[in-house]
Amino acid sequence: MISSQLSRFLGPVVLAALSLTLPAAAAPPASAGSCPDTEVVFARGTGEDPGVGPTGQAFVDSLRSRLGGRSMGVYPVNYPASDQWSTGLDGIRDAGAHIVSMAGSCPNTKMVLGGYSQGAAVMGFVTSPAVPDSIPPDVDPATIPKPLSPDLANHVAAVVLFGTPNVRAMNFLGQPQLVIGPLYQAKTIKVCAVEDPVCSDGINFAAHDTYADDGSVIAQGVDFAASRLGAGGTQVAGATPHQGFGD
């Protein structure tokens, strides 16, 4: 039962993190008027329609309401979000390229990186500074995207991850453990619904589908991001309760 449910929620998801350093590519400066004050870069979960997904939309809508007169752009990570591991690599590659582009063209824009379920793993791996100790045998190391240049962390205000696959889930899927890069750890919150087995030691699989409709769960991520952006809200610790043995 646990095996089939985890497969449905996550697929043999991401692998990833990365080797060598991806330089912050120089891009032509954009005009100040075309650059938002904040940009949310969000990766949807497995099987969700293209866009930011229901959880991402709930997060974006709530965060926008907290920014007052500040402008906010939204970038949905472009990847299939299927049950094939390669979709995770595609997401890491696309998100990383967008972060590099935004930092070069809109250096004053503060980015908020986010994701749900498989998308949370994708975005977490985007922050990783190195390749994991173990890589699945069916993965060609040459296809793994390079990590972000360390200076790009200065352009990221917060990383908000909903329903992040934990140790148990990643072990089941035969994937490396997700390690948030040291430059991003203080900027990261992992939000886990109570009893969600994907991110805690709970066994209520229905809990993994509740994020988009649970305002109190979304608020944990929004409060953290808003605080990091200087838009008010209570400062929340980088790891929320209910992570269990799999945080």
Backbone as numpy.savetxt, mean C-alpha at the origin, in Angstrom:
# Nx Ny Nz CAx CAy CAz Cx Cy Cz
-10.26 -25.30 4.65 -11.09 -24.09 4.65 -10.23 -22.84 4.65
-9.26 -22.78 5.60 -8.39 -21.61 5.66 -7.63 -21.45 4.35
-7.14 -22.54 3.80 -6.37 -22.47 2.57 -7.19 -21.91 1.44
-8.41 -22.41 1.25 -9.21 -21.95 0.14 -9.62 -20.50 0.31
-9.91 -20.09 1.54 -10.30 -18.71 1.78 -9.15 -17.76 1.53
-7.96 -18.10 2.01 -6.81 -17.23 1.78 -6.53 -17.09 0.30
-6.66 -18.19 -0.44 -6.42 -18.12 -1.88 -7.40 -17.18 -2.54
-8.66 -17.24 -2.11 -9.67 -16.38 -2.73 -9.39 -14.91 -2.44
-9.00 -14.60 -1.22 -8.78 -13.20 -0.88 -7.51 -12.64 -1.51
-6.45 -13.44 -1.56 -5.15 -12.89 -1.89 -4.58 -13.34 -3.21
-4.90 -14.53 -3.64 -4.21 -15.12 -4.77 -2.80 -15.42 -4.35
-1.98 -15.98 -5.22 -0.60 -16.21 -4.88 0.17 -14.93 -5.00
-0.29 -13.90 -4.50 0.00 -12.51 -4.62 1.46 -12.15 -4.79
1.77 -11.12 -4.36 3.04 -10.48 -4.54 4.25 -11.24 -4.12
5.25 -10.87 -4.69 6.52 -11.30 -4.19 7.23 -10.01 -4.00
8.18 -9.82 -3.91 8.78 -8.62 -4.29 9.80 -7.98 -3.51
10.14 -7.27 -3.30 10.92 -6.15 -3.01 12.12 -6.32 -3.78
13.01 -5.73 -3.72 13.63 -5.22 -4.88 15.12 -5.12 -4.67
15.85 -4.91 -5.77 17.27 -4.81 -5.61 17.79 -3.60 -6.33
18.94 -3.20 -5.96 19.57 -2.02 -6.54 18.70 -0.80 -6.27
19.08 0.31 -6.80 18.35 1.53 -6.48 17.81 2.17 -7.73
16.55 2.53 -7.67 15.93 3.22 -8.78 16.13 4.71 -8.59
16.89 5.36 -9.44 17.15 6.77 -9.25 15.90 7.61 -9.42
15.89 8.70 -8.74 14.77 9.62 -8.88 14.91 10.33 -10.21
14.26 9.80 -11.21 14.43 10.30 -12.56 14.01 11.76 -12.66
14.81 12.52 -13.35 14.48 13.93 -13.53 13.34 14.05 -14.51
12.32 14.80 -14.15 11.19 15.03 -15.03 10.99 16.51 -15.18
10.43 16.95 -16.30 10.22 18.38 -16.49 9.30 18.91 -15.40
9.66 20.03 -14.76 8.83 20.56 -13.70 7.43 20.89 -14.22
6.43 20.53 -13.44 5.06 20.89 -13.81 4.76 22.26 -13.23
3.80 22.93 -13.81 3.43 24.23 -13.27 2.80 24.03 -11.91
2.95 25.03 -11.06 2.43 24.90 -9.70 0.94 24.62 -9.70
0.23 25.19 -10.66 -1.21 25.03 -10.71 -1.66 23.62 -11.03
-0.79 22.84 -11.66 -1.18 21.49 -12.05 -0.79 20.44 -11.02
-0.11 20.86 -9.97 0.35 19.92 -8.94 -0.56 20.00 -7.72
-1.13 18.88 -7.31 -1.97 18.90 -6.10 -1.12 19.03 -4.85
-1.74 19.50 -3.79 -1.04 19.57 -2.51 -0.74 18.16 -1.98
-1.69 17.26 -2.23 -1.56 15.87 -1.78 -1.93 14.94 -2.92
-1.27 13.80 -3.00 -1.62 12.78 -4.00 -1.73 11.44 -3.28
-2.88 10.78 -3.42 -3.06 9.43 -2.89 -2.76 8.43 -4.01
-1.83 7.53 -3.75 -1.50 6.46 -4.68 -1.99 5.17 -4.03
-3.02 4.56 -4.63 -3.69 3.44 -3.94 -3.79 2.22 -4.84
-3.50 1.05 -4.27 -3.58 -0.23 -4.99 -4.75 -1.05 -4.46
-5.66 -1.42 -5.35 -6.87 -2.16 -4.97 -6.55 -3.62 -4.64
-7.55 -4.31 -4.14 -7.39 -5.71 -3.77 -7.68 -6.67 -4.91
-7.39 -7.93 -4.69 -7.57 -8.97 -5.69 -9.01 -9.04 -6.19
-9.16 -9.05 -7.53 -10.47 -9.22 -8.14 -11.33 -7.98 -8.19
-10.86 -6.87 -7.65 -11.66 -5.64 -7.68 -11.50 -4.96 -9.05
-12.54 -4.23 -9.44 -12.52 -3.55 -10.73 -11.43 -2.49 -10.75
-10.91 -2.16 -11.93 -9.88 -1.12 -12.04 -10.30 0.17 -11.35
-9.35 0.81 -10.76 -9.59 2.01 -9.95 -8.93 1.81 -8.60
-9.41 2.49 -7.61 -8.84 2.33 -6.27 -9.57 1.27 -5.46
-10.71 0.77 -5.98 -11.46 -0.24 -5.25 -12.34 0.39 -4.18
-13.30 -0.35 -3.64 -14.21 0.21 -2.63 -13.52 0.71 -1.37
-12.54 -0.03 -0.87 -11.83 0.42 0.33 -11.05 1.69 0.03
-10.37 1.70 -1.12 -9.61 2.89 -1.51 -10.52 4.10 -1.67
-11.70 3.89 -2.25 -12.62 5.03 -2.45 -13.11 5.58 -1.13
-13.42 4.68 -0.20 -13.86 5.14 1.12 -12.75 5.94 1.80
-11.52 5.47 1.67 -10.38 6.17 2.26 -10.18 7.54 1.60
-10.21 7.57 0.28 -10.00 8.81 -0.47 -11.08 9.84 -0.12
-12.33 9.41 -0.11 -13.43 10.35 0.17 -13.31 10.94 1.57
-12.98 10.09 2.53 -12.88 10.57 3.91 -11.67 11.48 4.10
-10.54 11.12 3.50 -9.36 11.96 3.63 -9.56 13.30 2.95
-10.20 13.31 1.80 -10.43 14.57 1.09 -11.22 15.55 1.96
-12.19 15.02 2.70 -13.01 15.89 3.54 -12.23 16.51 4.70
-11.06 15.93 4.98 -10.24 16.42 6.10 -9.21 17.47 5.67
-9.05 17.66 4.37 -7.97 18.53 3.89 -8.37 19.98 3.71
-9.63 20.31 4.00 -10.04 21.69 3.86 -9.91 22.17 2.42
-9.23 23.30 2.26 -9.09 23.87 0.93 -7.93 23.31 0.13
-7.21 22.36 0.69 -6.06 21.80 -0.04 -6.53 20.86 -1.15
-5.80 20.87 -2.24 -6.15 20.01 -3.37 -5.58 18.61 -3.17
-6.26 17.63 -3.75 -5.81 16.25 -3.62 -6.03 15.50 -4.93
-4.96 14.89 -5.43 -5.05 14.04 -6.60 -5.12 12.59 -6.16
-5.59 11.74 -7.07 -5.70 10.30 -6.78 -5.14 9.52 -7.96
-4.25 8.59 -7.67 -3.69 7.72 -8.70 -3.98 6.27 -8.35
-4.85 5.59 -9.14 -5.08 4.17 -8.92 -3.94 3.37 -9.54
-3.28 2.55 -8.76 -2.17 1.76 -9.29 -2.69 0.86 -10.42
-1.99 0.89 -11.52 -2.42 0.17 -12.72 -1.81 -1.23 -12.74
-2.61 -2.18 -12.30 -2.17 -3.58 -12.34 -3.40 -4.46 -12.34
-3.31 -5.70 -12.84 -4.50 -6.52 -12.97 -5.17 -6.92 -11.66
-4.41 -6.97 -10.58 -4.95 -7.41 -9.28 -5.62 -8.77 -9.42
-4.99 -9.66 -10.15 -5.54 -11.00 -10.35 -4.94 -11.95 -9.32
-5.23 -13.25 -9.49 -4.69 -14.22 -8.54 -3.34 -14.77 -9.02
-2.70 -14.08 -9.94 -1.38 -14.46 -10.41 -0.33 -13.58 -9.74
0.75 -14.18 -9.27 1.78 -13.42 -8.57 2.33 -12.27 -9.40
2.36 -12.44 -10.72 2.95 -11.41 -11.57 2.19 -10.10 -11.51
0.91 -10.15 -11.16 0.17 -8.89 -11.06 0.71 -8.03 -9.93
1.20 -8.69 -8.88 1.81 -7.93 -7.79 3.05 -7.20 -8.25
3.88 -7.87 -9.03 5.08 -7.22 -9.57 4.71 -6.05 -10.47
3.66 -6.22 -11.28 3.21 -5.13 -12.14 2.79 -3.93 -11.31
2.13 -4.19 -10.19 1.69 -3.10 -9.33 2.85 -2.38 -8.68
3.84 -3.15 -8.22 5.03 -2.55 -7.60 5.74 -1.66 -8.62
5.85 -2.17 -9.82 6.54 -1.42 -10.89 5.79 -0.13 -11.23
4.46 -0.23 -11.37 3.67 0.94 -11.76 3.63 1.99 -10.65
3.43 1.54 -9.42 3.40 2.49 -8.30 4.74 3.19 -8.15
5.83 2.42 -8.24 7.15 3.03 -8.11 7.42 4.06 -9.19
7.04 3.75 -10.43 7.25 4.69 -11.52 6.44 5.97 -11.30
5.23 5.83 -10.78 4.42 7.02 -10.55 5.00 7.87 -9.43
5.50 7.24 -8.39 6.10 7.99 -7.28 7.31 8.77 -7.79
8.14 8.13 -8.61 9.30 8.81 -9.18 8.85 10.00 -10.03
7.84 9.79 -10.85 7.34 10.85 -11.73 6.79 12.03 -10.94
6.00 11.74 -9.91 5.42 12.82 -9.10 6.49 13.59 -8.35
7.46 12.90 -7.81 8.52 13.58 -7.06 9.32 14.50 -7.97
9.49 14.08 -9.22 10.25 14.91 -10.15 9.46 16.08 -10.69
8.18 15.86 -11.02 7.39 16.91 -11.66 6.65 17.80 -10.66
6.36 17.25 -9.48 5.63 18.00 -8.44 6.33 17.81 -7.10
7.51 18.38 -6.94 8.32 18.10 -5.74 7.69 18.56 -4.43
6.73 19.47 -4.48 6.10 19.94 -3.26 4.85 19.16 -2.88
4.43 18.26 -3.75 3.26 17.43 -3.45 3.63 16.35 -2.44
2.82 16.22 -1.41 3.02 15.17 -0.42 2.18 13.96 -0.79
2.82 12.81 -0.93 2.11 11.61 -1.33 1.69 10.76 -0.15
0.53 10.13 -0.29 0.03 9.13 0.66 -0.09 7.83 -0.12
0.67 6.82 0.27 0.63 5.53 -0.38 -0.34 4.63 0.37
-1.18 3.90 -0.36 -2.15 3.06 0.32 -2.48 1.83 -0.49
-3.12 0.87 0.16 -3.53 -0.34 -0.52 -4.40 -1.19 0.37
-5.14 -2.09 -0.26 -6.00 -3.01 0.47 -5.68 -4.44 0.03
-5.49 -5.33 1.00 -5.28 -6.75 0.76 -4.06 -6.97 -0.14
-4.23 -7.56 -1.33 -3.08 -7.71 -2.21 -2.44 -6.35 -2.49
-3.27 -5.33 -2.63 -2.75 -3.99 -2.88 -1.93 -3.45 -1.72
-2.28 -3.86 -0.49 -1.49 -3.45 0.67 -0.10 -4.08 0.61
-0.05 -5.35 0.19 1.25 -6.00 0.05 2.05 -5.34 -1.07
1.39 -5.04 -2.18 2.06 -4.35 -3.29 2.69 -3.06 -2.80
1.90 -2.23 -2.12 2.40 -0.93 -1.71 3.45 -1.06 -0.61
3.30 -2.05 0.24 4.33 -2.27 1.26 5.66 -2.63 0.62
5.62 -3.49 -0.39 6.85 -3.87 -1.07 7.47 -2.70 -1.83
6.66 -1.74 -2.23 7.20 -0.54 -2.89 8.19 0.17 -1.98
7.95 0.10 -0.67 8.84 0.77 0.29 10.09 -0.03 0.62
10.14 -1.30 0.20 11.22 -2.18 0.62 12.56 -1.75 0.04
13.63 -1.85 0.82 14.94 -1.38 0.37 15.78 -2.45 -0.31
15.35 -3.71 -0.27 16.19 -4.79 -0.79 15.34 -6.00 -1.14
15.94 -6.92 -1.86 15.27 -8.17 -2.21 15.13 -9.04 -0.96
14.02 -9.74 -0.82 13.87 -10.65 0.34 14.93 -11.74 0.31
15.12 -12.37 1.45 16.09 -13.46 1.53 15.72 -14.63 0.63
14.43 -14.85 0.47 13.98 -15.96 -0.36 13.06 -15.45 -1.47
13.26 -15.98 -2.67 12.43 -15.64 -3.81 11.81 -16.93 -4.33
10.51 -16.95 -4.59 9.88 -18.16 -5.11 10.59 -18.66 -6.36
10.70 -19.98 -6.52 11.46 -20.54 -7.63 10.91 -20.20 -9.01
9.63 -19.84 -9.08 9.06 -19.53 -10.39 9.20 -18.06 -10.76
9.97 -17.33 -9.97 10.15 -15.90 -10.22 11.54 -15.65 -10.79
11.58 -14.97 -11.90 12.84 -14.56 -12.51 13.33 -13.30 -11.81
14.46 -13.35 -11.10 14.93 -12.16 -10.38 15.08 -10.94 -11.28
15.29 -11.16 -12.58 15.46 -10.03 -13.50 14.17 -9.24 -13.69
13.03 -9.85 -13.33 11.75 -9.16 -13.51 11.35 -8.35 -12.29
12.11 -8.45 -11.21 11.76 -7.74 -9.98 12.12 -6.26 -10.11
11.16 -5.38 -9.87 11.45 -3.94 -9.97 12.53 -3.51 -8.98
13.22 -2.47 -9.33 14.25 -1.93 -8.44 13.59 -1.10 -7.33
14.23 -1.01 -6.18 13.65 -0.21 -5.09 13.77 1.28 -5.37
12.97 2.01 -4.66 12.99 3.46 -4.80 14.28 4.04 -4.24
14.70 5.13 -4.85 15.84 5.87 -4.31 15.49 6.38 -2.91
16.40 6.31 -1.96 16.09 6.73 -0.59 15.53 8.15 -0.48
15.98 9.05 -1.34 15.51 10.44 -1.23 14.02 10.58 -1.53
13.43 9.60 -2.20 12.01 9.69 -2.52 11.13 9.58 -1.28
11.66 9.00 -0.22 10.89 8.90 1.02 10.50 10.27 1.55
11.28 11.29 1.21 10.97 12.64 1.66 9.68 13.18 1.04
9.26 12.58 -0.05 8.04 13.04 -0.73 6.80 12.28 -0.28
6.98 11.28 0.58 5.87 10.46 1.06 5.54 10.83 2.50
4.32 11.29 2.71 3.91 11.69 4.05 3.43 10.51 4.88
2.74 9.56 4.24 2.16 8.45 4.99 1.97 7.23 4.09
1.98 6.07 4.71 1.67 4.80 4.04 0.56 4.14 4.85
-0.59 3.92 4.21 -1.76 3.39 4.92 -2.17 2.08 4.27
-2.04 0.98 5.02 -2.27 -0.36 4.49 -3.44 -1.02 5.21
-4.45 -1.42 4.45 -5.64 -2.07 5.01 -5.61 -3.56 4.71
-5.79 -4.39 5.74 -5.86 -5.82 5.55 -4.60 -6.41 4.95
-3.45 -6.00 5.44 -2.17 -6.44 4.90 -1.92 -7.91 5.18
-1.59 -8.71 4.17 -1.30 -10.13 4.41 -0.20 -10.31 5.44
-0.47 -11.14 6.44 0.46 -11.30 7.54 1.41 -12.48 7.31
2.14 -12.83 8.34 3.11 -13.92 8.24 2.42 -15.22 7.84
1.31 -15.52 8.48 0.59 -16.75 8.17 0.14 -16.78 6.71
-0.43 -15.66 6.24 -0.91 -15.61 4.86 0.23 -15.73 3.86
1.30 -15.00 4.09 2.41 -15.03 3.15 3.12 -16.38 3.15
3.20 -17.01 4.31 3.77 -18.36 4.36 2.90 -19.34 3.58
1.61 -19.25 3.74 0.70 -20.12 3.02 0.85 -19.95 1.50
1.05 -18.72 1.08 1.17 -18.42 -0.34 2.57 -18.67 -0.88
3.49 -19.02 0.00 4.86 -19.26 -0.44 5.58 -18.00 -0.88
5.22 -16.89 -0.26 5.79 -15.59 -0.64 6.72 -15.07 0.47
7.66 -14.20 0.11 8.53 -13.58 1.12 7.72 -12.72 2.08
8.22 -12.56 3.27 7.54 -11.70 4.23 7.68 -10.23 3.85
6.62 -9.51 4.09 6.62 -8.08 3.80 7.40 -7.33 4.87
8.38 -6.57 4.44 9.18 -5.75 5.35 9.10 -4.30 4.87
8.54 -3.45 5.70 8.48 -2.02 5.37 9.87 -1.43 5.49
10.29 -0.68 4.50 11.61 -0.07 4.53 11.79 0.85 5.72
13.00 0.92 6.28 13.23 1.73 7.48 12.88 3.21 7.31
13.02 3.74 6.11 12.69 5.14 5.89 11.19 5.40 5.93
10.40 4.33 5.85 8.94 4.48 5.80 8.24 3.95 7.05
8.97 3.31 7.93 8.32 2.64 9.06 7.53 3.60 9.95
8.10 4.74 10.27 7.41 5.69 11.13 6.22 6.34 10.43
6.18 6.23 9.10 5.12 6.84 8.31 4.02 5.84 7.97
4.13 4.61 8.46 3.23 3.53 8.03 2.28 3.09 9.14
1.04 2.86 8.75 0.07 2.24 9.64 -0.53 1.04 8.91
-0.65 -0.08 9.63 -1.34 -1.26 9.12 -2.67 -1.36 9.86
-3.74 -1.19 9.12 -5.07 -1.24 9.71 -5.66 -2.62 9.47
-6.07 -3.28 10.55 -6.60 -4.64 10.44 -7.95 -4.72 11.15
-8.98 -5.15 10.43 -10.29 -5.32 11.05 -10.23 -6.45 12.08
-11.02 -6.31 13.11 -11.05 -7.32 14.17 -11.40 -8.70 13.59
-10.57 -9.69 13.92 -10.78 -11.08 13.53 -10.53 -11.36 12.05
-9.99 -10.40 11.32 -9.66 -10.65 9.90 -8.46 -11.60 9.85
-8.62 -12.81 9.33 -7.52 -13.78 9.34 -6.39 -13.46 8.38
-6.64 -12.56 7.44 -5.58 -12.19 6.50 -4.50 -11.36 7.18
-4.89 -10.60 8.20 -3.92 -9.71 8.86 -3.84 -9.92 10.37
-4.57 -10.90 10.90 -4.52 -11.17 12.34 -4.62 -12.68 12.55
-4.71 -13.09 13.80 -4.87 -14.52 14.09 -6.34 -14.90 14.23
-7.23 -14.03 13.74 -8.66 -14.35 13.79 -9.06 -15.38 12.75
-10.32 -15.78 12.78 -10.81 -16.78 11.83 -12.11 -16.36 11.17
-12.46 -15.09 11.26 -13.69 -14.60 10.64 -13.37 -14.06 9.24
-13.50 -14.92 8.24 -13.13 -14.51 6.89 -14.01 -13.39 6.35
-15.24 -13.31 6.84 -16.12 -12.23 6.39 -15.58 -10.87 6.79
-14.77 -10.82 7.84 -14.22 -9.53 8.30 -13.34 -8.89 7.25
-12.75 -9.70 6.38 -11.85 -9.14 5.35 -12.61 -8.33 4.31
-13.93 -8.53 4.25 -14.75 -7.81 3.27 -15.42 -6.57 3.86
-15.09 -6.21 5.10 -15.84 -5.16 5.78 -15.20 -3.78 5.70
-13.99 -3.68 5.22 -13.26 -2.41 5.31 -13.99 -1.23 4.69
-14.46 -1.39 3.47 -15.07 -0.27 2.75 -16.30 0.28 3.47
-17.02 -0.59 4.18 -18.28 -0.18 4.82 -18.15 0.11 6.31
-16.94 -0.05 6.84 -16.74 0.17 8.28 -16.02 1.51 8.48
-16.80 2.52 8.77 -16.23 3.86 8.92 -15.18 3.95 10.01
-15.33 3.16 11.08 -14.37 3.24 12.17 -13.01 2.68 11.75
-13.01 1.68 10.88 -11.76 1.10 10.39 -11.09 2.07 9.41
-11.87 2.60 8.47 -11.33 3.57 7.53 -10.78 4.78 8.28
-11.47 5.18 9.34 -11.04 6.36 10.10 -9.66 6.19 10.71
-9.29 4.96 11.07 -7.95 4.75 11.62 -6.88 5.18 10.61
-7.07 4.77 9.37 -6.11 5.15 8.33 -6.18 6.62 7.99
-7.39 7.16 7.96 -7.57 8.58 7.62 -6.98 9.46 8.71
-7.23 9.13 9.97 -6.67 9.93 11.07 -5.15 9.96 10.99
-4.57 8.81 10.72 -3.11 8.72 10.64 -2.58 9.56 9.49
-3.18 9.41 8.32 -2.71 10.17 7.15 -2.92 11.66 7.34
-4.08 12.05 7.87 -4.37 13.46 8.08 -3.37 14.07 9.05
-3.04 13.34 10.11 -2.06 13.83 11.07 -0.70 14.01 10.42
-0.31 13.04 9.60 0.99 13.13 8.92 1.02 14.28 7.92
-0.14 14.64 7.40 -0.24 15.75 6.45 -0.45 17.09 7.15
-0.54 17.07 8.46 -0.78 18.29 9.20 -2.19 18.80 9.06
-3.13 17.87 8.83 -4.52 18.27 8.62 -5.40 17.92 9.81
-4.79 17.79 10.98 -5.56 17.49 12.17 -5.78 16.00 12.33
-6.45 15.64 13.39 -6.68 14.22 13.68 -5.72 13.75 14.75
-6.10 12.70 15.41 -5.30 12.13 16.48 -4.15 11.34 15.91
-2.95 11.56 16.40 -1.81 10.77 15.95 -2.00 9.32 16.37
-1.92 8.41 15.41 -2.13 6.99 15.66 -0.79 6.29 15.52
-0.55 5.32 16.39 0.70 4.56 16.29 0.76 3.85 14.96
1.98 3.56 14.52 2.17 2.97 13.21 1.65 1.56 13.06
1.34 0.88 14.12 0.73 -0.44 14.02 -0.50 -0.47 14.90
-1.64 -0.82 14.33 -2.88 -0.82 15.07 -3.08 -2.12 15.82
-4.03 -2.16 16.76 -4.32 -3.41 17.44 -4.86 -4.46 16.47
-5.03 -5.66 16.97 -5.61 -6.78 16.25 -4.69 -7.34 15.18
-3.40 -7.05 15.26 -2.48 -7.60 14.29 -2.14 -9.07 14.60
-2.20 -9.46 15.86 -1.94 -10.85 16.24 -0.52 -11.28 15.89
-0.36 -12.61 15.76 0.97 -13.13 15.50 1.43 -12.84 14.08
0.54 -12.36 13.25 0.89 -12.18 11.85 1.21 -10.78 11.44
1.45 -9.87 12.37 1.67 -8.50 11.94 3.03 -8.32 11.31
